[in-house]
Amino acid sequence: MKKLGFIDLFIDEWHANNYPAWIRGSKFAADFKLHLAWEEAPKEGRRDLKQWCKDFDMIPAQSIQQVVDECDALFVLAPSNPEVHERLAEIPLKSGKPLYIDKPFAPSRAAAQRIIQLAQKHNTPLMSSSALRYSNEIIEARQKITPAEIAFVGTRGGGSSFEEYGIHQLEMIVSLIRAKASKLMQCGAGDTKHLVIEFDTGARASVTLQAALPFTLTIAAGGKTREITSTNNFFPNLLDEILNFFNTGISPIAIEETLEIATILEVAVNAQKTLDTWIKL
């Protein structure tokens, strides 16, 4: 049975609070044991590591090194703080043990490249993803539609900021189109963010982010239009994929695709300062 370790900026956050139930409910649950957790520091008003571990039947670790030494597969969480991922992941990246880094993978292309290069140097299997890639509906769409058929993907979804939540829609788009972005433009208004992306295949995509919107999308492909009006079961599906990755050491997502998403996200975040202007990638 493989031992799992959590590494976080502060442990009492939504992903860390929910991943244990999905791990224990996974079809791969019998292969794994939730073992150690570590946080850099508790967030004010939330549970500290000792109490959190008591609540989730895990053991508080004294250091990242202890988590790496005593666990077989590793999570770096901090889903609201991608700027700390590179720092928190430094020791895990040198371990050679399968490592999942939560979304967004990195705040910039340069940081993403450094993370990838360190993993490759130490033969550390690496995976990162937004859960939305693994909704039942997106999985089915990828099975039925080839990237070459796609002319347009329009996604809509919620979130408090583009910096933190834009990743979900970009992950869906890139997982479907599977091409490099050539240029993009932010052209939203008020509290609605609207991003247009052109890919080197000629396909285009749009991202619309407004706080209360559910995640939905439109796919125009092969002369037909597919409307996806709900996205379901994405977190349990994601955890199944992560645990399978921990078993095999092979990520289901090409690292080049993860780098492409990080690149688009960085440019799109910065493009909020120059609305209605095409920016080449």
Sequence and secondary structure as in RCSB ss.txt:
>XXXX:A:sequence
MKKLGFIDLFIDEWHANNYPAWIRGSKFAADFKLHLAWEEAPKEGRRDLKQWCKDFDMIPAQSIQQVVDECDALF
VLAPSNPEVHERLAEIPLKSGKPLYIDKPFAPSRAAAQRIIQLAQKHNTPLMSSSALRYSNEIIEARQKITPAEI
AFVGTRGGGSSFEEYGIHQLEMIVSLIRAKASKLMQCGAGDTKHLVIEFDTGARASVTLQAALPFTLTIAAGGKT
REITSTNNFFPNLLDEILNFFNTGISPIAIEETLEIATILEVAVNAQKTLDTWIKL
>XXXX:A:secstr
 EEEEEEESSSSSHHHHHHHHHHHTSTTGGGEEEEEEEESS  TTS  HHHHHHHHT EE S HHHHHHH SEEE
E  TT GGGHHHHHHHHHTS S EEE SS  SSHHHHHHHHHHHHHTT  EE   GGGG HHHHHHHHH  GGGE
EEEEEEE  S HHHHHHHHHHHHHHHH S EEEEEE  BTTBEEEEEEETTS EEEEEE TT   EEEEEETTEE
EEE    SHHHHHHHHHHHHHHHS  SS HHHHHHHHHHHHHHHHHTTSTT  EE 
